[in-house]
Amino acid sequence: MESKAFSELLGKGDMIAFETLFRLYYDKLIHISQGYLGSIEDAEEIVQSVFLKVWEKKENLNKIENINNYLFSMTKNACLDNLKHIKVKNRFSKNYYEQKNSLQYLFVKDEAVTSLLQEDLEKRINLAIEALPEKCRKVFIQSRVEGLKHSEIAQVLNISKRTVDNHISNALCHMKIHLKEFLTFLL
């Protein structure tokens, strides 16, 4: 059978002609494709897609002079497209994971810095509290650390509520002065 007559049968959708084409070229195209891709599974997928395209464009097959070259070219191009796709996919994956790791590093780094700042702040707060006059320190600790109300503190220490208010006000002014470099971080 002449290749032109065979191409015409393929172009008309003749199933026997298509099956013959498939049987003649499948193993050869798999071999070529596997050479490019290295994987039999990927090669089979490429060759199946090539035959699917041939079937979908069967009307144009009568214009093709050399079906052998046509199939080999389609297979080679499909393999190269697949390799380009894999390269782009790998580049994207690499960039994605690099960015993700970078963000995680920054988070851990920021978390470490935050932890150090928190420790430093706690030390400064404790030093500032220790620097308060004794009665003022007692009032401040009962108010801010123990959570007592001003009236409860006045009753426990046997002082007026007004005195408690003054001690708290003085303590807060003292704390603001001693912790001024941290106030910019907290705002």
MITIFI-731340 format. One line per 10 residues: number of its first residue (from 1); their letters; for each residue x, y, z of C-alpha. Coordinates in steps of 0.2 Angstrom, whole numbers. Layout:
% residues N
NUM = A = X Y Z; ...
***
This chain:
% residues 187
1 = MESKAFSELL = 0 0 0; 7 17 -5; 10 29 9; -2 42 0; -16 30 0; -13 25 18; -13 44 23; -30 46 14; -37 31 23; -31 39 40
11 = GKGDMIAFET = -38 56 35; -55 48 32; -55 40 50; -52 22 44; -50 12 61; -40 -2 53; -28 10 45; -26 19 62; -24 3 71; -10 -2 58
21 = LFRLYYDKLI = -2 15 61; -2 12 80; 5 -5 79; 19 0 67; 25 15 76; 20 13 95; 36 3 100; 48 14 90; 40 30 97; 41 23 115
31 = HISQGYLGSI = 59 20 112; 62 38 106; 52 45 119; 60 35 133; 77 41 127; 72 59 130; 62 57 146; 71 42 154; 54 35 161; 44 22 152
41 = EDAEEIVQSV = 28 29 161; 31 46 154; 36 39 137; 20 30 136; 10 45 141; 19 56 127; 16 43 114; -2 41 118; -4 60 117; 4 59 100
51 = FLKVWEKKEN = -8 46 93; -22 56 101; -17 72 91; -15 62 75; -33 55 77; -40 72 81; -31 80 66; -34 65 55; -42 76 41; -24 84 38
61 = LNKIENINNY = -15 68 37; -18 67 18; -7 83 16; 8 74 25; 20 67 13; 31 57 25; 21 49 40; 37 42 47; 45 59 49; 29 67 55
71 = LFSMTKNACL = 26 55 69; 45 56 75; 44 75 74; 28 75 84; 35 64 97; 52 73 98; 43 90 100; 31 83 113; 46 76 123; 55 93 122
81 = DNLKHIKVKN = 39 102 128; 37 90 142; 55 93 148; 53 112 147; 37 110 158; 46 99 170; 61 112 171; 48 126 174; 39 116 187; 55 112 196
91 = RFSKNYYEQK = 61 130 195; 44 136 202; 45 122 216; 63 127 220; 58 145 221; 43 142 231; 52 131 244; 66 143 245; 54 157 249; 44 147 261
101 = NSLQYLFVKD = 60 142 270; 66 160 270; 50 166 278; 51 152 291; 69 158 295; 63 176 296; 49 170 308; 61 160 318; 73 174 318; 60 187 323
111 = EAVTSLLQED = 53 175 336; 71 173 343; 73 192 343; 56 194 351; 60 182 365; 77 191 368; 67 208 369; 54 200 381; 68 193 392; 77 210 392
121 = LEKRINLAIE = 60 219 395; 56 208 410; 73 211 418; 71 230 415; 53 229 423; 60 220 438; 74 232 440; 63 247 439; 51 239 452; 65 236 463
131 = ALPEKCRKVF = 71 254 461; 54 261 468; 53 266 486; 47 252 497; 29 258 500; 26 263 482; 34 246 477; 22 236 488; 6 246 481; 12 244 463
141 = IQSRVEGLKH = 15 225 465; -2 222 474; -10 232 460; -2 226 444; 5 209 449; -7 203 461; -22 212 453; -30 219 469; -41 234 468; -36 251 475
151 = SEIAQVLNIS = -48 250 489; -42 232 493; -24 238 494; -29 253 505; -38 241 517; -23 228 517; -10 242 520; -21 252 531; -19 268 520; -31 279 511
161 = KRTVDNHISN = -37 275 494; -30 292 488; -13 287 494; -14 271 484; -19 281 469; -4 293 472; 8 278 474; 1 270 458; 3 286 448; 21 289 454
171 = ALCHMKIHLK = 25 271 450; 19 272 432; 29 288 429; 44 280 436; 41 264 425; 39 275 409; 56 284 413; 65 267 416; 57 258 401; 57 272 388
181 = EFLTFLL = 67 263 375; 55 249 376; 40 260 374; 44 263 355; 43 244 352; 27 243 361; 18 257 352
***
